[in-house]
Amino acid sequence: MLAGGDYLSIDANQQVVHIEAPQDARINELNARLNETYAPYGSQGAGKAQRQLEQDQESSDISTGLLAKRAQAKASAFYGNADWDLVDALKDGEVAEEQLVEMEDTALPEPMQGLSAQQKLDYLQHKQAERESIRREILDLSETRASYVAEKKREQAAAAPSVSDALSGAIRKQAQQKNFSFAN
């Protein structure tokens, strides 16, 4: 029972659902292309690249919506892999061009092995440009996806409020009874 004699009723059987949006398929295609822009290097590079693919697969197994949210995170400015990806390492200054030239072929991804110094640099610059283009498209689609998901959540909340909605509503009601006001 809440203050004022009201009861709070929450459907404990309601499950959290990842909302799938029309943009998900394209975002997930772009995510696969984004993965192709990584150039794993060093003794741990291939393993970390594989782990990234496995995490994508786990997200996909749960829902395409969750994978789309993961792709959005990977496309953000906060997602960096300079410790195992030469594209990020070169961009972030973790690996200098001079170091790239001196790297043993065994430390490089297969497509870069046997390339000249200039070809290595060109390869990574091409991957960086490709990644930026893909990132921009993912982020643009993610914005329209967020609007779609927000609308669907509003519709769901109106039909069957979640635990969070019920608690927020109850807290809001009690606060208003004590003369608190809210901006939204």
Sequence and secondary structure as in RCSB ss.txt:
>XXXX:A:sequence
MLAGGDYLSIDANQQVVHIEAPQDARINELNARLNETYAPYGSQGAGKAQRQLEQDQESSDISTGLLAKRAQAKA
SAFYGNADWDLVDALKDGEVAEEQLVEMEDTALPEPMQGLSAQQKLDYLQHKQAERESIRREILDLSETRASYVA
EKKREQAAAAPSVSDALSGAIRKQAQQKNFSFAN
>XXXX:A:secstr
  TTS      TT        TTHHHHHHHHHHHHTT  B HHHHHHHHHHHHHHHHHHHHH HHHHHHHHHHHH
STT   TTTBHHHHHHTTSS HHHHHHS GGGS GGGTT  HHHHHHHHHHHHHHHHHHHHHHHHHHHHHHHHHH
HHHHHHHHHS  HHHHHHHHHHHHHHHTT     
